[in-house]
Amino acid sequence: MDEQQNRVEVEINKQSYVLKGNESPAYMQIIAQYVDGKIKQVLSRNSMLSPDKAAVLAAINIADELNKLQEEYDDLVKMIDEDKQ
């Protein structure tokens, strides 16, 4: 099962990365831009952070967003299930 993977070169925090995946190159570019924006946001608050620390803090912020969205989704699914009963 050798699926064709797309490849796209992206820039995150002034570093080049090659992303490979089944998603479209445009989608992978959007995701990379989102991560880059989050790192820039962290660095705008504290420009003395190392790139590694800025990346970790950006990852924590993204994980927080994901967790909150997951909780909202779960609450909505619960409400829909309750309405069906």
Number of C-alpha atoms within 10 A of each C-alpha: 3 4 7 9 12 13 15 15 13 19 14 17 17 9 8 10 12 9 15 15 13 11 11 14 18 10 11 20 16 13 13 19 16 14 19 19 15 21 23 18 14 18 20 11 9 11 12 10 14 11 14 10 14 21 21 14 17 21 15 12 15 15 12 12 12 12 12 12 12 12 12 12 12 12 12 12 12 12 11 11 10 9 8 7 5
